[in-house]
Amino acid sequence: MSTTGANADPLAALGTLPGVAESVESVRKAVDRVYGHRIMRRRSNEITSEAALRGARGSAALSGADWALEEVRRRSDFSGDDEARAVGAALRLTAEAGQLLSIWRQSPLRVLARLHLVAAAHQSDEVGRPRRKGEPVDEPLVELPLPDADEAHGRLDGLAALVAAGGSAPALVTAAVVHGELLALRPFASHNGLVARAAERIVLVGSGLDPKSVCPAEVGHAELGRAAYLAALDGYVSGTPEGMAAWIAHCGKAVALGARESTAVCEALQRGAA
């Protein structure tokens, strides 16, 4: 996404693309349904915890570790192989995201660096900072052309400036752009998909759209499938109005499906309490 130009608020401009307003409204209705559930008024902490677990499972699935929910729930050791490490990284990021909400608007680059450090879970020169010229990127499931380090740094700075400036764009639009831009740039040496989805969560929660973090978009992205996810990402990378609108709509469907998942959890808890 270009972050420069005559328009002082390019994120808000995206909100005027055909179909985007409808996506924003659909997401708002889905979120309102789960927040209006009677169980949310009494047991919201349980719903938040369950949403975090399911969101982490969904994000890991999109990174190639498609584990059953009960397997994620019962495991305590995530160091065995690449899939286990991906699940562990997703769980750590979900837990960490809630601790970074207050910092996001002031210093988004600092938050992104922290997310990468948490995901990688080891200390090395390439962890917790954007990649440098010539450094490889380990992100095998995203096969888009990789911007060089200078372009990635410039666009990452532009994205951070947009986030810090705020503006009138709907939360869904901002979340979708943050998510899409991070996947397009792959600014870190690894774990970019996991970081991008954690950043999307931070925007949705921090914006006030989903303050209790009970509408895990990662669940919806996984349910819609990796093929649809990557096809929608192609639209974002194209930069065309149609492609951008399609990516935002895809992210909107993912949030709505996450809300539906938590509504189902509320219903199950209500049946158990009856």
C-alpha positions, -999 to +999 in steps of 0.1 A: +000+000+000+012+035-008+013+056+023+020+089+007+001+112-015-023+141-015-048+124+007-041+133+043-059+101+055-054+073+030-068+047+054-101+067+056-101+068+018-101+030+017-133+031+037-151+046+008-142+018-016-172-001-030-184-027-006-161-017+023-189+002+042-210-029+040-182-051+054-177-026+082-214-027+091-216-065+089-186-068+113-202-044+137-234-064+138-215-096+144-195-081+172-226-066+188-243-100+188-216-117+208-212-087+232-250-087+237-251-123+248-262-128+284-232-151+291-208-122+282-222-102+310-213-128+336-184-148+322-166-126+297-132-136+311-139-172+302-149-162+267-118-141+263-095-169+274-112-194+250-111-169+221-073-165+227-067-202+225-088-206+194-073-176+178-038-189+184-048-223+169-061-206+138-030-184+133-008-215+137-029-233+112-022-206+086+015-210+093+014-247+085+006-262+120-031-272+117-036-289+150-069-299+166-080-275+193-079-302+220-043-310+210-034-273+215-053-273+248-036-303+263+000-297+252+025-280+274+057-286+254+060-268+221+096-274+214+095-306+195+094-297+158+086-269+134+048-273+139+050-274+176+072-243+176+047-225+154+018-233+178+039-222+207+048-190+190+011-183+182+001-189+219+029-166+231+019-139+207-018-140+217-008-137+253+017-108+246-007-088+224-029-078+253+002-064+271+011-041+242-022-023+236-012+009+254+021+012+234+007+005+199-005+039+189+026+057+204+052+033+190+039+006+166+074-002+154+084-010+190+054-033+193+062-051+161+098-057+172+085-070+205+061-093+188+088-107+166+111-113+196+083-131+214+075-153+183+111-162+177+117-170+214+154-169+210+181-142+211+200-137+179+211-107+158+182-109+134+154-112+160+134-082+172+143-059+143+135-055+106+157-075+082+188-060+067+199-060+031+208-095+019+192-113+049+169-142+039+133-145+050+118-178+062+082-175+053+076-204+029+038-202+028+037-167+014+052-168-021+048-132-031+077-113-045+098-100-016+105-063-014+141-055-007+151-043+027+152-006+019+116-007+005+104-027+034+119-003+059+104+027+041+070+012+039+071+000+075+079+035+086+050+048+065+026+023+081+038+032+116+032+069+108-003+062+097-011+042+128+004+069+151-015+096+133-048+080+140-075+092+117-111+084+110-108+050+092-129+022+106-111-003+128-116-030+103-099-010+075-069-002+097-066-038+109-067-051+074-041-027+061-017-034+090-022-072+085-019-070+047+011-047+047+031-068+071+024-099+050+034-081+018+066-067+033+076-096+055+099-071+073+114-097+097+136-127+090+108-151+102+073-154+118+059-126+097+025-142+093+021-148+130+032-113+138+008-098+111-022-116+126-012-106+162-010-070+150-044-072+134-057-084+168-041-055+186-058-030+162-092-046+166-090-046+204-072-013+208-097+005+185-126-004+208-143-026+182-135-057+202-123-044+236-125-078+254-108-096+225-136-121+220-138-120+182-106-138+170-101-130+134-075-157+132-103-183+136-121-169+107-090-167+085-083-203+092-119-213+085-120-195+052-088-214+043-053-207+033-060-206-004-087-179+000-064-161+024-035-160-001-058-151-030-072-121-010-037-111-001-028-111-038-056-085-042-041-064-014-006-065-030-021-055-064-029-021-049-060-018-071-093-005-055-109-038-063-081-058-048-079-037-017-116-039-011-116-076-016-088-080+011-107-057+035-139-078+029-120-110+035-107-097+068-142-086+077-155-121+071-128-134+093-137-111+122-174-120+118-165-157+119-145-152+150-174-135+166-196-164+156-172-188+172-174-170+205-212-167+202-212-205+199-190-208+230-214-185+249-243-208+238-224-239+250-218-223+284-254-213+287-266-248+280-242-261+306-255-236+331-291-244+324 
